Amino acid sequence: MTSPSHLVDDTKAPVKTTDHTRPLRVLVNGFLGKMGSMTVHAINSQPDMVVAGGFDPASTTTTVVLESREPAPAFTDLDSAISTCSPDVMVDFTLPGAVEDNVRVALARQLDTVVGTSGLDRQRLEQLMTTATDDTAVFVAPNFSIGALLMMEASRQAARYFTDVEILEFHHNNKVDAPSATAIATAEALAAVRQQAHLRSQAPDALSELPDFAGARGANVFGIPVHSLRSDGFMAAQEVVFGSPGQTLSIRHDVIDRRAYMPGVLLAIRSVGTLKGLVIGLEELMEP
């Protein structure tokens, strides 16, 4: 796997202790959304964690309905949710325009946070972490799918051997950001590998050759063309296409059900209490 993407060198050291005699209490931000509601369901099915509450500004209910368990309280104000529920971990699946304020509130409360919402780049996240206490952790994953992680890892391996590479990413029409966080993270990783291998394709130069048709060759993301398709019928997919004289290679991953993300989300919830500072990428929580 890749080298750690931590704000400090000892981020992965278990500097905090967790009370293992009781389940982890988790506050789910955006519990009414598709990812949030599935996260609620996944947490509720685990013996070692419980949904302490839900936060969603659009909520018109005062409870989060849980199968086979008592309902959890629901809130439209994050401060009230944290004060009332006393969670161990906050999970954010809200909107790009809201996630920064949500993380800021959590840091002020010294609450470990798992972020699955796009919209915060590394620089902004690092600025936010300057307000954090020494042992508060924020874990951010561009993608919680194990398959997507393996797709990115295979692409990194291939990147040093092919002269050209482009990324195609496919999402539903309700995906608000383009390129996706996964595509951006993939492009950044591939660019680093290619720089080490002294590779440079011709495609980035072609991006601006026809100004009347700007974007026909994709967006230039760290020097790699990225094409974002948004259409009903897709959920989430990414294909990395490599080329060199006489051959091509395509590495693709498709998500056909949001359940694909839940093992990664649960791993992050269980792990964030042993971290400190900013940690980016699901690979940081997995065995090498």
KAFEN-V28676 format. One record per residue. N is the residue number from 1. RES is the residue in one letter. SS is DSSP state (helix for helix, strand for strand, loop for the rest). NEAR is the number of other C-alpha atoms within 8 Angstrom. D_CENTER is the distance of its C-alpha to the mean C-alpha in Angstrom with 2 decimals. Layout:
N_RES_SS_NEAR_D_CENTER, N_RES_SS_NEAR_D_CENTER
This chain:
1_M_loop_5_16.99, 2_T_loop_4_16.24, 3_S_loop_4_17.46, 4_P_loop_5_15.59, 5_S_loop_8_13.49, 6_H_strand_10_14.95, 7_L_loop_9_16.74, 8_V_loop_7_19.72, 9_D_loop_5_21.22, 10_D_loop_5_21.54, 11_T_loop_12_18.10, 12_K_loop_7_18.06, 13_A_loop_8_21.55, 14_P_loop_7_22.06, 15_V_loop_8_23.53, 16_K_loop_8_23.20, 17_T_loop_7_24.94, 18_T_loop_5_23.95, 19_D_loop_5_26.62, 20_H_loop_5_26.50, 21_T_loop_4_29.39, 22_R_loop_6_27.33, 23_P_loop_9_24.10, 24_L_strand_10_20.94, 25_R_strand_12_20.88, 26_V_strand_14_17.58, 27_L_strand_17_17.26, 28_V_strand_16_15.02, 29_N_strand_13_14.33, 30_G_loop_14_14.66, 31_F_loop_16_16.50, 32_L_loop_8_18.43, 33_G_loop_9_15.70, 34_K_helix_7_14.97, 35_M_helix_10_11.70, 36_G_helix_15_13.26, 37_S_helix_11_16.54, 38_M_helix_11_15.38, 39_T_helix_12_13.66, 40_V_helix_12_17.07, 41_H_helix_10_18.88, 42_A_helix_10_17.06, 43_I_helix_11_17.65, 44_N_helix_13_21.16, 45_S_loop_6_21.99, 46_Q_loop_8_21.37, 47_P_loop_7_24.43, 48_D_loop_7_22.78, 49_M_strand_11_20.78, 50_V_strand_12_21.65, 51_V_strand_13_20.34, 52_A_strand_12_22.02, 53_G_strand_15_21.45, 54_G_strand_17_19.50, 55_F_strand_16_18.95, 56_D_loop_14_19.06, 57_P_loop_7_21.29, 58_A_loop_5_22.49, 59_S_loop_11_23.68, 60_T_loop_4_27.39, 61_T_loop_6_27.63, 62_T_loop_8_28.06, 63_T_strand_10_26.65, 64_V_strand_12_23.75, 65_V_loop_7_25.61, 66_L_loop_11_24.97, 67_E_loop_7_26.74, 68_S_loop_4_29.45, 69_R_loop_6_28.53, 70_E_loop_7_29.65, 71_P_loop_8_27.58, 72_A_strand_12_25.28, 73_P_strand_11_25.83, 74_A_strand_14_23.90, 75_F_strand_14_23.73, 76_T_loop_10_23.37, 77_D_loop_9_23.39, 78_L_helix_10_20.71, 79_D_helix_7_23.35, 80_S_helix_8_25.50, 81_A_helix_15_22.85, 82_I_helix_10_22.16, 83_S_helix_7_25.91, 84_T_helix_6_26.97, 85_C_helix_10_24.51, 86_S_loop_8_24.23, 87_P_loop_12_20.84, 88_D_loop_10_19.71, 89_V_strand_15_15.97, 90_M_strand_14_14.18, 91_V_strand_13_11.10, 92_D_strand_15_9.96, 93_F_loop_14_9.47, 94_T_loop_12_11.91, 95_L_loop_9_12.43, 96_P_helix_10_11.72, 97_G_helix_6_15.26, 98_A_helix_8_15.01, 99_V_helix_13_11.95, 100_E_helix_9_13.85, 101_D_helix_7_16.89, 102_N_helix_10_15.25, 103_V_helix_10_13.88, 104_R_helix_9_17.34, 105_V_helix_10_19.11, 106_A_helix_12_17.35, 107_L_helix_14_18.22, 108_A_helix_9_21.73, 109_R_loop_6_22.02, 110_Q_loop_9_20.81, 111_L_loop_13_18.23, 112_D_strand_14_15.41, 113_T_strand_14_12.07, 114_V_strand_14_8.73, 115_V_strand_11_6.30, 116_G_loop_12_4.18, 117_T_loop_10_6.28, 118_S_loop_10_6.71, 119_G_loop_9_9.91, 120_L_loop_9_10.10, 121_D_loop_6_11.08, 122_R_helix_6_11.95, 123_Q_helix_6_15.49, 124_R_helix_8_14.92, 125_L_helix_10_12.76, 126_E_helix_10_15.61, 127_Q_helix_8_18.13, 128_L_helix_10_16.79, 129_M_helix_10_17.03, 130_T_loop_6_20.69, 131_T_loop_8_21.44, 132_A_loop_12_20.07, 133_T_loop_7_22.51, 134_D_loop_6_22.69, 135_D_loop_10_21.15, 136_T_loop_13_18.38, 137_A_strand_14_14.85, 138_V_strand_13_11.49, 139_F_strand_13_8.62, 140_V_strand_12_5.23, 141_A_loop_10_2.75, 142_P_loop_11_2.82, 143_N_loop_12_4.27, 144_F_loop_15_6.02, 145_S_loop_11_9.28, 146_I_helix_10_11.81, 147_G_helix_7_13.61, 148_A_helix_10_11.05, 149_L_helix_12_10.91, 150_L_helix_8_14.70, 151_M_helix_11_14.98, 152_M_helix_9_13.46, 153_E_helix_9_15.74, 154_A_helix_9_18.69, 155_S_helix_11_18.20, 156_R_helix_11_18.40, 157_Q_helix_7_21.56, 158_A_helix_9_23.07, 159_A_helix_12_22.39, 160_R_loop_10_25.27, 161_Y_loop_5_27.82, 162_F_loop_10_27.52, 163_T_loop_10_28.72, 164_D_strand_11_26.55, 165_V_strand_13_23.01, 166_E_strand_11_21.26, 167_I_strand_14_17.99, 168_L_strand_12_18.18, 169_E_strand_15_15.30, 170_F_strand_13_16.28, 171_H_strand_13_15.05, 172_H_loop_12_17.08, 173_N_loop_8_18.91, 174_N_loop_4_16.95, 175_K_loop_8_13.81, 176_V_loop_5_14.35, 177_D_loop_7_12.76, 178_A_loop_6_14.23, 179_P_loop_10_13.39, 180_S_loop_10_9.93, 181_A_helix_9_7.06, 182_T_helix_8_7.59, 183_A_helix_12_11.22, 184_I_helix_10_11.20, 185_A_helix_9_9.73, 186_T_helix_9_12.24, 187_A_helix_13_14.95, 188_E_helix_10_14.68, 189_A_helix_9_15.02, 190_L_helix_11_17.81, 191_A_helix_11_19.55, 192_A_helix_8_19.85, 193_V_helix_11_21.34, 194_R_helix_12_23.65, 195_Q_helix_9_24.87, 196_Q_helix_7_25.85, 197_A_loop_7_27.62, 198_H_loop_6_29.33, 199_L_loop_9_28.21, 200_R_loop_8_28.14, 201_S_loop_8_28.20, 202_Q_loop_7_30.28, 203_A_helix_10_27.69, 204_P_helix_10_26.31, 205_D_helix_7_29.95, 206_A_helix_9_30.45, 207_L_loop_15_27.78, 208_S_loop_8_30.28, 209_E_loop_6_33.55, 210_L_loop_8_34.03, 211_P_helix_6_33.22, 212_D_helix_4_34.46, 213_F_helix_6_31.71, 214_A_loop_9_28.86, 215_G_loop_8_25.61, 216_A_loop_6_27.47, 217_R_loop_11_26.04, 218_G_loop_10_22.50, 219_A_strand_10_20.67, 220_N_strand_10_21.19, 221_V_strand_10_17.84, 222_F_loop_7_18.89, 223_G_loop_7_22.01, 224_I_strand_14_20.56, 225_P_strand_15_21.15, 226_V_strand_16_18.22, 227_H_strand_12_19.39, 228_S_strand_12_17.43, 229_L_strand_8_19.18, 230_R_strand_10_18.90, 231_S_loop_9_21.28, 232_D_loop_6_22.13, 233_G_loop_5_22.17, 234_F_loop_10_18.76, 235_M_loop_10_15.70, 236_A_strand_11_13.26, 237_A_strand_12_14.61, 238_Q_strand_12_14.65, 239_E_strand_11_17.84, 240_V_strand_12_18.68, 241_V_strand_12_22.44, 242_F_strand_14_24.56, 243_G_strand_11_28.22, 244_S_strand_9_31.19, 245_P_loop_4_34.93, 246_G_loop_4_35.85, 247_Q_strand_6_32.52, 248_T_strand_8_29.03, 249_L_strand_7_26.04, 250_S_strand_8_23.20, 251_I_strand_10_20.13, 252_R_strand_9_18.35, 253_H_strand_10_15.87, 254_D_strand_7_16.16, 255_V_strand_9_14.55, 256_I_loop_7_17.56, 257_D_loop_6_16.52, 258_R_helix_9_13.50, 259_R_helix_7_14.90, 260_A_helix_11_13.26, 261_Y_helix_11_9.94, 262_M_helix_13_12.04, 263_P_helix_11_13.13, 264_G_helix_11_9.78, 265_V_helix_10_9.29, 266_L_helix_10_12.92, 267_L_helix_9_12.77, 268_A_helix_12_10.41, 269_I_helix_11_12.83, 270_R_helix_7_15.75, 271_S_helix_9_14.81, 272_V_helix_15_13.75, 273_G_helix_13_17.46, 274_T_helix_11_18.57, 275_L_loop_16_16.56, 276_K_loop_16_17.43, 277_G_strand_15_16.20, 278_L_strand_15_12.88, 279_V_strand_15_10.95, 280_I_strand_11_8.15, 281_G_loop_12_7.18, 282_L_helix_13_8.06, 283_E_helix_9_11.34, 284_E_helix_9_12.42, 285_L_helix_9_13.01, 286_M_loop_6_14.92, 287_E_loop_4_18.55, 288_P_loop_3_19.56
